[in-house]
Amino acid sequence: MLSNIREQWFSNVRADLLAGLVVGLALVPEAIAFSIIAGVDPKIGLYASFCIAIVISFVGGRPAMISAATGAMALLMVTLVKEHGLEYLLAASVLTGILQILAGYLKLAKLMRFVSKSVVIGFVNALAILIFMAQLPELINVSWHVYALVALGLAIIYLYPLLPRIGALLPSPLVCIITVTILAVLFGIDVRTVGDMGELPDTLPVFLIPDIPFNFETLRIIFPYSVALAAVGLLESMMTATIVDEMTDTPSDKHRECKGQGIANIASGLMGGMAGCAMIGQSTINVKSGGRTRLSTFSAGLFLIVLVVFISDWLKIIPMAALVAVMIMVSISTFDWNSIKTFNSNPKSSNAVMVATVIVVVATHNLALGVLTGVLLSALFLANKLEKDVQIDKSFEGTVRVYDLKGQIFFSSSEKFMQGFDFKENVDDVIIDLTHSHIWDVTSVAMLDSVVNRFKKAGTNVHVRGLNEASSIMIDKYGTHARI
């Protein structure tokens, strides 16, 4: 027990604390921006990010993954806040958490196995593009000083780790933020700062129960929003967990993560925050800065609230250019550049799925819709491939006509299956050999029944052979004429 706690919390203390500080700094403008998107006060997003990060560090299923308020979730809240107000949003956040805990117990994370690699790559690339696009407002119609500071920040991020001896002392994003801030203050450079993003809270969040009537009408209002928030939150969290698994070469418990996200969102709603989920951008910053254990996630939330509430005067002077440089680094690191290099050598169907996922996510800013599009396209391409692979070879064994079926027989390939038989051929006996095929569904059984029945009506004796156990069970259960 103690060894497990040490491994998950205290096996990488120095790097985790420094990574947490970098993430905490990066979370501030993000949380404020997402609050603005949702139409609520900046403190709602900041409180949410603090609560979710702290809680998920204890109950989540993926160490070193950062969860907080996110843009994907904020977009779903706009109408609810506009039409019913903040209190209903807090209640919806609590209900979102309850639904996510239920999803965890129902083990709905298993659905991730239906998400192909092409969809994951499309998801990652789309997020990288969205992260970069989110920085554009800070780079348009600004003075040359901003571009100079961003360029300097990027140079520090990529060159500092190459320096001998000192290159490994601090995470390069932290060195970037400190250096750019000091230069901006020393030379009095007039650029937009964190303090210009919005008013920061000066108190810690407090426990409160949403001030709304607890009746069916309230449930009717918040339930649709909570379902959407729960689905998008879990989808983004599961996808991010998969990506962090690959980055760190360590496994995660996705069922536990579902429950953890639910508990964290309940805590956020009861502490005056909005619902959130895992963040691929901040998770990438954390891992790239050396974060590996739960301590990095915990310290990110802790540093966030300390920075915002207790030393906000220091926080407010950080130039947005420094944080833009960090987020551009995240965008570059997140994008799967290998998908561009191998584009021409990849199957066209895989490329189509990836590109479609990217286009839908970027166009709609709806991660769930993009992933759903990718999954559906993957299924269609797979069905088309399996259908094309179906083959029926004809031969004679003496005077008996043999139809040798090869491939997967299911609803999509059933029509091709039917077309492979010659019902007008003048033979007395027919063998349908299924040794090299598999019957998958009721449609296929019905089609096989139809084939056998047509041969019988023509006065031809039919024998079905080579059935594997699963196909035999399907035919015995749902077939009529093929039971021979």
Phi, psi and omega in degrees: 000309181295322180294325179292319178297317180298318182294319184275345184237319193236022180271356186208045195302306185300310181295323180294318181294318179293318178297320179298323178295317179299313181295319179302318178295318182289334182288331187301301181296327179297311182298320178295315180297319181290328175296318180297319178301316182285345180084030180236171179297145181306330183293336179296314178291323180292315177298320180297314181298319178297308183298314184294316181297317181294312184293316184294335179296333179269320191250354182287167182254006181225097177303145176076002176269137183261128175239140181192192175294139183228160179293322181299321179286320182300322181299330181281348185265345190306308184295318180299313180296317183295320186270332187232345175098174186298319185300323178290328176295319179297319179294320179296326178295319178295314179296324175303315179298319180298316179296323180290323176297318177299318178298324178295316179291330177278358178057042180289349177297342177300336181297344180297338180292345177274356179268113184285166178300323180297323178291318179299315179296318177298319178300313181296313181295322178296318179296321178299318179294317179296321178299317179294316181298327180294341180272346186300321178303333179277354184242001182252135180057047178236168180285166181296338180300322181298313180297322180295317181291321178296316179298318177298316179300316179294321178299317179296316183301319186268335183264328183304315181298343181275349182290136179293145177070303186271348185298337182256003183288317184229151174297134183300326176298325178292318177299320178300310183297315181295313184295312181296322179295315180298315180296318181297321180287315182298319184264004177061038182286125183272093178228163180295136182239175178301325180297337180278351182288330182159168182288131181269145179291152179244010178225159176286154177293151180236153180293133176207147176262129181310133183274076180221158176290132180268086181214181184295325181297319177297316179299320180298325181287312189272339186300313179301320179293318181295321178298314180296317179296318180296316182294310181295318180298315180291321180297311180296322180293317180293320178295317179295320178300318179299318181292317179293325174305314182290322181294323184258353183056041177226153182274165175229158176259097188287332176292318176294324179296321176302312180295319181297318177299321179296313179299318181296321180288327174297315179299318180297314180298325181276353178246018176083022180245167179264167181291149179216190180197187179294149182238118182292324181297306181292327176296322177295316176302315183300310182292317180296333179272001176106359180292133182223339186241181179296335180298327180294320178292315179299313183292330177298314178294320181293313179298324179302309184290325178295314179299317186286317188269318190259329180230043183296334179297324176286319183297321186295338184271356180292123179295140176298335179301324179294317180288328176297319178299318179296316182290329174294320175301318179297317179300314180296319181288328183287321184299135179273090184293336179295333179293335176281318182297322185262010186302313184290334182269347180283155174301143181301325181294320179295318178296320180297319179296314180298311182295318179297318178299315179299312184298314183293317181295313182293321183288323185256345188059020181250103184296321182296317180295320179295315180293319178299318177301314180297317180296316180296318178295319178301317180295318180295316179295322178295315179299320180295320179294315181295324178296317180293333182283348180290131183221139178236113179261136180251138178205176177242139166246093189072240178259005183266127176281128180246127173254111182260109183269135177232132177120184183264119181262112179215186190305323183285327183266359185296323181294317177296325177300314181295322184288348183278357184253144177254100185279349181264355181294136183274082176228153181270330185227141179228137173245127174257107185264114182252022182301321184256025179221175181217133177269121188259327191215177182296324179300318180293320178298316180297322179293318177296319175303316182296320179297311180300317182296320180293321176296318180297319180296332179275002179083019181259134175282134184237137175229128177258126181228168175078016180291132171282172188299315182295318179294322178298318180297317179301314183290319179296328185276321188242348184274167178231293183282335184279358180279073181219000000 
